[in-house]
């Protein structure tokens, strides 16, 4: 088996017709790349009944229940219900996965509070399946701009540049 990793991400907004396209793509990839590992990860917006329709045509569908249904007003009981609702709605053979942050939503430290970042990351890593971390969530980067570069230091330009010739929106809330 080759060490090559092929990773494909397909994003869909409740477009059920995409299931057939993805099934064809998955079949093609399975037949063409028999000597390497690959993962077809699908990002679908919608409720679990919509998301579950995409399970058979991918390796896994990104689970954003912890982003869309949990916020700082929730209790541990609500979080538990969200987790069990997801687990109950997915097919038995599904590779479960858990996502706390992505490029389309405010960062977990902003949504849930900085004091809960470590606990939520521990939760993410203890749930059954794959933990998916959007860069910066593991260290509690805050801010609205989830697509700003990773902050490497607390210095000028977050340690990315020696001068101001490159301009990025950098969240100053981490360091």
Residue pairs with C-beta under 8 A, 6 or more apart in sequence:
1 35
1 36
1 37
2 35
2 36
2 37
3 36
4 36
4 37
5 36
5 37
5 38
5 39
6 29
6 33
6 36
6 37
6 38
6 39
7 38
7 39
7 41
8 25
8 29
8 38
8 39
8 40
8 41
9 41
9 42
9 43
10 18
10 22
10 25
10 40
10 41
10 42
10 43
10 58
11 42
11 43
11 44
12 18
12 42
12 43
12 44
12 45
12 54
13 44
13 45
13 46
14 44
14 45
14 46
14 50
16 50
16 53
18 54
19 53
19 54
19 56
19 57
22 40
22 42
22 54
22 57
22 58
23 56
23 57
25 40
25 57
26 40
26 57
26 58
29 38
29 40
39 59
39 60
40 57
40 58
40 59
41 58
41 59
41 60
41 61
41 62
42 54
42 57
42 58
42 60
42 61
42 62
43 61
43 62
44 50
44 51
44 54
44 61
44 62
45 64
48 65
48 85
48 86
48 89
48 90
49 89
51 61
51 63
52 61
52 89
52 90
52 91
54 61
55 61
55 90
55 91
55 94
59 95
60 94
60 95
60 96
60 97
60 129
60 130
61 97
62 97
62 99
62 102
62 132
63 86
63 96
63 97
63 98
63 99
64 99
64 102
64 105
65 82
65 83
65 85
65 86
66 79
66 82
66 83
66 98
66 99
66 100
66 120
66 124
67 99
67 100
67 101
67 102
67 105
67 111
68 105
69 82
70 78
70 79
70 82
70 112
71 111
71 112
72 111
72 112
72 113
72 116
74 82
79 123
83 127
86 96
87 96
87 128
90 96
95 129
95 130
96 127
96 128
96 129
96 130
97 129
97 130
97 131
97 132
98 124
98 127
98 129
98 130
98 131
98 132
99 132
99 134
100 108
100 120
100 121
100 124
100 133
100 134
100 137
101 107
101 108
101 133
101 134
101 136
101 137
101 146
102 134
102 146
103 134
103 146
103 147
104 146
105 111
105 146
106 144
106 146
107 134
107 136
107 137
107 141
107 142
107 143
107 146
107 171
108 116
108 117
108 120
108 137
108 140
109 117
109 137
109 140
109 141
109 142
109 173
110 142
110 143
110 144
112 120
114 140
114 142
117 137
117 139
117 140
118 140
121 133
121 137
121 138
124 131
124 133
125 131
134 146
135 150
136 146
136 150
136 151
136 174
139 174
140 174
141 150
141 151
141 171
141 173
141 174
142 171
142 173
142 174
143 171
143 172
143 173
145 169
145 171
148 168
148 169
148 170
148 171
149 158
149 160
149 168
149 170
150 158
151 158
151 159
151 170
151 171
151 174
151 175
152 158
152 159
152 160
153 159
153 175
154 174
154 175
157 164
157 166
157 168
157 170
158 170
158 175
160 166
160 168
160 170
